[in-house]
Amino acid sequence: MAYPRPRQVPYPAHLKLVRHKDTWRICFKARGKIDGRPVEAWLAEPDGQFFCEVCYADQVEDMPEANRENFFGDQFVHAIDMVDASGKRTERMAGASNIYAARAAFFAILHWTPNRRIMLRHGSHVILSTEAPKDRDTITAGIEGYRDLIKSNRH
């Protein structure tokens, strides 16, 4: 059975992500009066509640697009990269939207390229990393341990 793909509707241009102090809100700009003085203020969606004056906002950003790449340029949530000794990415190896698929890909890449530094990350958070080159026996043990982990999570 075929299902219609949901159409991705972009956010209206007047909506912005606004940070005031340590709080982020989706807001729109409006003019009004506070204590009798005219002001421009950010009002929070959907109820239009006052958030802060425009001049006091710490940061204002456009709303993110649904298919836009993240700040590392990845199209997947989880990325596997080859890195140099300082941890700087030298090559994009793979990516996945699912953590189980990403971990399986990480161990598969390790199996075929044991002498490289590989990093699995979720955005900027490093999930798995090879700190030093590993031998094939260690990698095989890691793959088997991961298979056991998957089996135990399914029950």
C-alpha positions as CSV (number, residue, x, y, z in Angstrom):
1,M,0.0,0.0,0.0
2,A,1.4,3.4,-0.9
3,Y,1.3,6.2,1.6
4,P,1.5,9.9,0.7
5,R,4.7,11.5,1.7
6,P,4.1,14.4,4.1
7,R,4.9,17.7,2.4
8,Q,7.5,19.6,4.3
9,V,6.2,23.1,4.9
10,P,8.8,25.7,5.8
11,Y,8.4,27.8,8.9
12,P,6.9,31.2,8.2
13,A,9.6,33.8,7.7
14,H,8.4,36.0,10.6
15,L,9.1,33.2,13.2
16,K,12.6,33.2,14.7
17,L,14.5,31.3,17.4
18,V,15.2,33.9,20.1
19,R,17.5,33.4,23.1
20,H,17.1,35.7,26.1
21,K,19.4,34.8,29.1
22,D,19.4,31.0,29.0
23,T,16.0,30.4,27.4
24,W,15.2,29.7,23.7
25,R,11.7,30.4,22.4
26,I,10.0,30.5,18.9
27,C,8.9,34.1,18.6
28,F,7.6,36.8,16.3
29,K,8.3,40.5,16.4
30,A,5.6,43.0,17.4
31,R,5.2,46.6,18.3
32,G,3.4,47.8,21.4
33,K,3.7,49.8,24.6
34,I,5.2,48.9,27.9
35,D,4.7,51.3,30.8
36,G,3.5,53.9,28.2
37,R,6.7,53.8,26.0
38,P,6.7,52.4,22.5
39,V,8.8,49.2,22.1
40,E,9.5,46.4,19.7
41,A,9.3,43.0,21.5
42,W,9.6,39.3,20.8
43,L,6.3,37.5,21.5
44,A,6.3,33.7,22.0
45,E,4.4,31.4,19.7
46,P,1.6,30.2,19.8
47,D,-0.1,32.4,22.4
48,G,1.7,35.7,21.8
49,Q,3.0,36.0,25.3
50,F,5.7,38.7,25.9
51,F,9.2,37.2,25.9
52,C,11.6,40.1,25.8
53,E,12.3,43.4,24.1
54,V,14.1,43.2,20.8
55,C,17.1,45.1,22.1
56,Y,17.6,42.7,25.0
57,A,17.6,39.5,23.0
58,D,21.0,37.7,23.3
59,Q,20.7,35.8,20.0
60,V,18.2,35.6,17.1
61,E,18.3,32.8,14.5
62,D,16.2,31.8,11.6
63,M,14.1,28.6,12.0
64,P,16.0,25.5,10.8
65,E,14.9,23.9,7.6
66,A,13.8,20.2,7.7
67,N,16.3,18.9,5.1
68,R,19.2,21.2,5.9
69,E,22.5,19.7,6.8
70,N,23.6,20.2,10.4
71,F,26.6,22.4,11.3
72,F,29.1,19.6,10.5
73,G,27.6,19.2,7.0
74,D,26.2,15.8,7.8
75,Q,22.9,14.6,6.5
76,F,22.7,11.8,9.1
77,V,22.2,12.1,12.9
78,H,25.1,9.7,13.5
79,A,28.4,10.2,11.6
80,I,31.5,8.0,11.3
81,D,34.6,10.0,10.5
82,M,38.3,9.2,10.0
83,V,40.3,11.6,12.2
84,D,43.9,12.5,12.6
85,A,46.0,12.3,15.8
86,S,44.5,15.6,17.1
87,G,40.9,14.5,16.5
88,K,40.3,16.7,13.4
89,R,38.1,15.0,10.8
90,T,40.1,14.0,7.7
91,E,37.4,12.0,5.9
92,R,33.7,11.3,6.1
93,M,33.4,7.5,6.2
94,A,29.6,6.8,6.8
95,G,26.5,7.9,8.5
96,A,23.2,6.6,9.7
97,S,20.0,7.9,11.3
98,N,19.7,4.9,13.6
99,I,22.2,4.3,16.4
100,Y,22.2,0.5,16.0
101,A,23.0,0.9,12.3
102,A,25.7,3.4,13.0
103,R,27.4,1.2,15.7
104,A,27.3,-1.8,13.3
105,A,28.8,0.4,10.5
106,F,31.5,1.6,13.0
107,F,32.6,-1.9,13.9
108,A,32.5,-3.0,10.2
109,I,34.7,-0.1,9.2
110,L,37.1,-1.0,12.1
111,H,37.2,-4.6,10.9
112,W,38.4,-3.5,7.4
113,T,40.6,-0.6,8.4
114,P,42.1,-1.5,11.8
115,N,45.0,0.9,11.7
116,R,43.0,4.1,11.3
117,R,41.5,6.4,14.0
118,I,37.8,6.3,13.6
119,M,35.1,8.3,15.5
120,L,31.3,7.7,15.8
121,R,29.5,10.8,16.8
122,H,26.0,12.2,17.3
123,G,26.4,15.9,16.3
124,S,29.4,17.1,18.3
125,H,29.0,14.3,21.0
126,V,31.5,11.5,20.5
127,I,29.9,8.1,21.1
128,L,32.8,5.7,20.1
129,S,36.3,6.4,19.2
130,T,39.5,4.4,18.5
131,E,42.2,6.1,20.5
132,A,45.0,3.8,19.1
133,P,45.2,1.4,16.3
134,K,43.7,-2.0,17.2
135,D,44.5,-5.5,16.1
136,R,41.9,-7.7,14.3
137,D,41.3,-9.9,17.4
138,T,40.2,-6.9,19.5
139,I,37.9,-5.7,16.7
140,T,36.4,-9.1,16.2
141,A,35.8,-9.3,20.0
142,G,34.1,-5.9,19.8
143,I,31.9,-7.0,17.0
144,E,30.9,-10.2,18.8
145,G,30.2,-8.2,22.0
146,Y,28.0,-5.8,20.0
147,R,26.0,-8.7,18.5
148,D,25.4,-10.0,22.0
149,L,24.3,-6.6,23.1
150,I,21.8,-6.4,20.3
151,K,20.5,-9.9,21.0
152,S,20.0,-9.0,24.7
153,N,18.2,-5.8,23.9
154,R,15.6,-7.5,21.7
155,H,14.5,-9.9,24.5
